[in-house]
Amino acid sequence: MAAAFALLPVLSARAEDVHVVELFTSQGCDDCPPADVLLGEVARLPGVIALAYHVTYWDALGWYDRFELPQADARQQYYVQQLHLSTAFTPQAVIDGRISIIGSSRNELLAALQAAPASIPIALGLSHDQLQIDLDAQRLPTPLKVMLVGYLPHASTAVGAGENAGHRLEEFDIVRTYQTLGMWQGDKKRLIVPISSLAPDVSRVAVLLQLPEGRITGAALSTVR
């Protein structure tokens, strides 16, 4: 498994070259556990930020995912529109805001990681219980949305109902906080976010820069707790 990843030069040497893999998943979906595990493997690759958004629409089967967020549903619907998809589904992986695949498809995911990654540098730092986000001046074709995603690296959940009833699921890089910090016009900019504004179980954050049509053009991560 590790050898399969080693065969592929996922990133160049530049620290700002980062791929973002966003998985839409649910504890109520029996096709999702393999995608969750694959996301955990991909997250260990250099130059990859992996994020798992737990959607709400599997609740009808009787199991309420403890990590589900309405913002996950909205994020997935955004990609349905921007990528001209017929519908949302799980497990769905979106790579760099450009490519939608079945989230458990190892070969498709590895192939998608060979495309040019996000490359606008973002500097993150911690000071006085605050996250500091620094963006250098850039000439941009259009303003970029600046997003902050707080996540939990790992959790284990015993599922009591739904399609995964009786199973214990291992889940990775679980999104717990998702917010838009504003639009960036390309000027030199510093943003400050209090760590206290993040969900209590968040220990890592990712900052994403995204074009209106969906493509992610910059990304960085930091441990905050």
Secondary structure, DSSP 8 states (H G I E B T S, - for coil): -HHHHHTS----S-TT-BEEEEEEE-TT-TTHHHHHHHHHHHTTSTTEEEEEEE-STTGGGS---TT--HHHHHHHHHHHHHTT-S---SSEEEETTTEEEETT-HHHHHHHTTS--B----EEEEETTEEEEEE-----SS-EEEEEEEEEEEEEEE--SGGGTT-EEEEEEEEEEEEEEEEE-SS-EEEEEEGGGS-TT--EEEEEEE-TTS-EEEEEEEE--
